[in-house]
Amino acid sequence: MIATIHQPQYLPWLGYFDKMDQADVFVLLDTVQFKKNEWQNRNRIKTAQGWQWITVPTLHRFPSLIREVQINAEVSWAHKHRQALCTHYGRAPYFQPHRDFFEATYSQRWENLVDLNVHVIRYLTTALGIKTPLVLASTLPTSEEPTERLLTICRSLGATAYLSGRDGGKYMRTSRFAEEGIDLLFQDFTHPVYAQLYGEFLPQLSAIDLLLNCGSASLSILRQGRKQRHL
């Protein structure tokens, strides 16, 4: 059984869902330190002027864990995000089937960032046609040391292999996986090119860009970029 683990991001990019689609279980790592203005509270969409950040404003004190981070309710971020998606993707071929989800999501009052992110990730997982179950790390045993944290989660799930991101070897003690009898795999994802609005193709946007432009063909397009490396 292959497990993969990643922080819950906001409107994640295609590589995130490629990892998920290759695994038998995907663990949302909500028990590590929050990093402001990386991918946990913002992502990129495409506009007629190029790519644009959309950011969820947060309230947190260093070093807050992801599951502890609150959304700043004093900022009218939800209305801006809804307007941005309607403005820049309203003419996308597959926007309408997902419009109600965006309307409902951005009409709801969210207190914790992790709840918003998990809500969006679960929807996009289903919309893309990915069947991999999602599990919150906060419901599993854990460890403070980064490599032992991954191994503890893998053992608790009965995983026989762990799928890491491309650069996982830079921070993991890879020998520990062999010692535990867990096969170590590395994602090697090449971004696919697909039909977008607004001319020249831009990679590394939120996965909603693929979904809203390509609909039911999205998963097969996503899988075009798939490779995998063993340790």
C-alpha positions as CSV (number, residue, x, y, z in Angstrom):
1,M,0.0,0.0,0.0
2,I,1.4,3.4,-1.0
3,A,0.9,6.4,1.4
4,T,1.7,10.0,0.6
5,I,1.6,13.0,2.9
6,H,1.3,16.7,2.2
7,Q,0.2,19.8,4.0
8,P,-3.4,20.9,3.3
9,Q,-3.0,23.6,0.7
10,Y,-5.5,26.2,-0.7
11,L,-6.7,25.4,-4.2
12,P,-3.7,23.2,-4.8
13,W,-1.8,22.8,-8.1
14,L,-1.8,19.7,-10.4
15,G,1.3,18.1,-8.8
16,Y,-0.5,17.9,-5.5
17,F,-3.3,15.8,-7.1
18,D,-0.8,13.8,-9.1
19,K,0.7,12.6,-5.8
20,M,-2.8,11.9,-4.4
21,D,-3.8,9.9,-7.5
22,Q,-0.8,7.6,-7.3
23,A,-1.4,6.7,-3.7
24,D,-3.7,4.3,-1.8
25,V,-4.1,6.9,1.0
26,F,-3.3,10.6,1.1
27,V,-2.6,12.2,4.5
28,L,-3.3,15.9,5.0
29,L,-0.4,17.0,7.3
30,D,-2.2,19.5,9.5
31,T,0.2,18.9,12.5
32,V,3.2,20.8,11.3
33,Q,4.2,24.5,11.4
34,F,2.2,26.9,9.3
35,K,4.2,28.9,6.7
36,K,2.5,32.2,5.8
37,N,2.2,33.1,2.1
38,E,3.5,29.9,0.7
39,W,0.8,27.5,-0.6
40,Q,-1.1,26.8,2.6
41,N,-3.2,30.0,2.3
42,R,-2.8,31.1,-1.3
43,N,-2.5,29.9,-4.9
44,R,-2.5,31.2,-8.5
45,I,-5.2,31.6,-11.1
46,K,-5.0,32.8,-14.7
47,T,-6.3,36.2,-15.9
48,A,-6.2,38.1,-19.1
49,Q,-3.1,39.9,-17.7
50,G,-1.3,36.7,-16.6
51,W,-1.3,34.8,-13.4
52,Q,-2.7,36.3,-10.1
53,W,-2.4,35.3,-6.5
54,I,-5.6,34.8,-4.5
55,T,-4.8,34.7,-0.8
56,V,-6.8,33.8,2.4
57,P,-5.8,36.3,5.1
58,T,-4.8,34.5,8.4
59,L,-4.4,35.2,12.1
60,H,-1.6,33.2,13.7
61,R,1.3,33.5,16.1
62,F,4.6,31.9,15.3
63,P,5.0,28.9,15.5
64,S,1.4,28.0,15.0
65,L,0.5,24.5,13.6
66,I,-1.6,24.5,10.5
67,R,-4.6,23.1,12.3
68,E,-4.4,26.1,14.7
69,V,-4.5,28.9,12.1
70,Q,-7.5,31.1,12.0
71,I,-8.9,33.1,9.1
72,N,-9.0,36.8,9.5
73,A,-12.7,37.6,9.4
74,E,-12.0,41.3,9.3
75,V,-10.9,41.1,5.6
76,S,-13.5,40.5,2.9
77,W,-11.4,37.9,1.2
78,A,-14.3,35.5,0.3
79,H,-16.2,38.0,-1.8
80,K,-12.9,38.9,-3.7
81,H,-12.2,35.2,-4.4
82,R,-15.7,34.6,-5.7
83,Q,-15.5,37.6,-7.9
84,A,-12.1,36.7,-9.2
85,L,-13.2,33.2,-10.2
86,C,-16.4,34.4,-11.8
87,T,-14.6,37.2,-13.7
88,H,-11.6,35.2,-14.9
89,Y,-13.2,31.7,-15.4
90,G,-16.8,32.6,-16.1
91,R,-16.3,31.9,-19.8
92,A,-14.3,28.7,-19.2
93,P,-16.1,25.7,-20.8
94,Y,-16.7,23.9,-17.6
95,F,-17.2,26.7,-15.1
96,Q,-21.0,26.4,-14.7
97,P,-21.1,22.8,-13.3
98,H,-18.9,24.0,-10.4
99,R,-20.4,27.5,-9.9
100,D,-22.7,26.4,-7.1
101,F,-19.8,24.9,-5.2
102,F,-17.8,28.2,-5.4
103,E,-20.9,30.2,-4.5
104,A,-21.7,28.1,-1.4
105,T,-18.0,27.9,-0.3
106,Y,-17.5,31.6,-0.4
107,S,-20.8,32.3,1.2
108,Q,-20.0,30.2,4.2
109,R,-18.2,31.7,7.3
110,W,-14.9,29.9,7.8
111,E,-13.0,30.2,11.1
112,N,-10.1,27.8,10.6
113,L,-7.9,27.7,7.5
114,V,-7.6,23.9,7.6
115,D,-11.4,23.4,7.4
116,L,-11.6,25.6,4.3
117,N,-8.6,23.8,2.7
118,V,-9.9,20.3,3.4
119,H,-13.4,21.3,2.2
120,V,-11.9,22.5,-1.1
121,I,-9.5,19.6,-1.5
122,R,-12.2,17.0,-1.0
123,Y,-14.4,18.7,-3.6
124,L,-11.6,18.9,-6.2
125,T,-10.6,15.3,-5.5
126,T,-14.1,14.2,-6.3
127,A,-14.5,16.6,-9.3
128,L,-11.3,15.3,-10.8
129,G,-12.4,11.7,-10.4
130,I,-9.6,10.7,-7.9
131,K,-10.7,7.9,-5.6
132,T,-7.9,8.1,-3.0
133,P,-9.2,8.4,0.6
134,L,-8.0,11.4,2.6
135,V,-7.0,11.2,6.2
136,L,-6.0,14.1,8.6
137,A,-2.7,13.6,10.3
138,S,-4.2,15.0,13.5
139,T,-6.2,11.8,13.8
140,L,-3.1,9.6,13.6
141,P,0.0,9.0,15.9
142,T,2.8,11.4,15.2
143,S,6.4,12.3,16.0
144,E,8.3,15.6,16.2
145,E,11.3,14.6,14.1
146,P,10.4,15.0,10.4
147,T,11.5,11.6,9.1
148,E,10.1,9.8,12.1
149,R,6.9,11.6,11.7
150,L,6.5,10.2,8.2
151,L,7.4,6.7,9.3
152,T,5.0,6.8,12.2
153,I,2.2,7.8,9.9
154,C,3.1,5.1,7.4
155,R,3.3,2.4,10.1
156,S,-0.1,3.5,11.6
157,L,-1.7,3.1,8.1
158,G,0.0,-0.2,7.3
159,A,1.8,1.4,4.3
160,T,4.5,-0.6,2.6
161,A,5.7,2.3,0.4
162,Y,5.9,6.1,0.8
163,L,5.6,8.4,-2.1
164,S,7.7,11.6,-1.5
165,G,7.8,14.8,-3.4
166,R,10.6,15.3,-5.9
167,D,12.9,17.0,-3.3
168,G,12.0,14.9,-0.3
169,G,15.5,13.4,-0.2
170,K,16.9,16.8,0.8
171,Y,15.3,16.7,4.3
172,M,14.5,13.0,4.9
173,R,16.9,10.5,6.4
174,T,16.2,8.1,3.5
175,S,18.1,5.1,5.2
176,R,15.4,4.9,7.8
177,F,12.8,3.8,5.3
178,A,14.9,0.8,4.3
179,E,15.4,0.0,8.0
180,E,11.7,0.0,8.5
181,G,11.0,-2.1,5.3
182,I,9.1,0.8,3.6
183,D,9.8,1.3,-0.1
184,L,10.7,4.9,-0.8
185,L,9.3,6.4,-4.1
186,F,9.8,9.9,-5.5
187,Q,7.3,11.8,-7.5
188,D,8.6,13.0,-10.9
189,F,5.9,15.2,-12.4
190,T,6.1,17.0,-15.7
191,H,3.4,19.6,-16.1
192,P,1.0,18.8,-18.9
193,V,-0.1,21.4,-21.5
194,Y,-3.8,21.9,-22.1
195,A,-6.3,24.4,-23.5
196,Q,-6.5,27.5,-21.4
197,L,-8.3,30.8,-21.7
198,Y,-6.2,34.0,-22.5
199,G,-3.7,32.8,-25.0
200,E,-0.2,31.5,-24.1
201,F,-0.2,28.5,-21.7
202,L,0.8,29.2,-18.1
203,P,1.8,26.2,-15.9
204,Q,1.7,25.7,-12.1
205,L,-1.7,27.3,-11.5
206,S,-4.4,26.0,-9.2
207,A,-5.9,22.7,-10.4
208,I,-9.1,24.6,-10.9
209,D,-7.6,26.0,-14.1
210,L,-7.4,22.5,-15.6
211,L,-10.8,21.4,-14.2
212,L,-12.7,24.5,-15.4
213,N,-11.1,24.4,-18.8
214,C,-11.1,20.6,-19.5
215,G,-13.9,19.1,-17.4
216,S,-14.1,15.3,-17.5
217,A,-10.9,15.1,-19.5
218,S,-8.9,16.6,-16.6
219,L,-7.8,13.4,-14.9
220,S,-6.4,11.8,-18.1
221,I,-4.6,15.1,-18.9
222,L,-3.2,15.2,-15.3
223,R,-1.9,11.6,-15.7
224,Q,0.1,12.6,-18.8
225,G,2.8,14.1,-16.7
226,R,3.3,11.1,-14.5
227,K,6.6,9.6,-13.7
228,Q,8.0,7.9,-10.6
229,R,11.5,7.2,-9.3
230,H,12.6,4.7,-6.7
231,L,15.3,5.3,-4.2
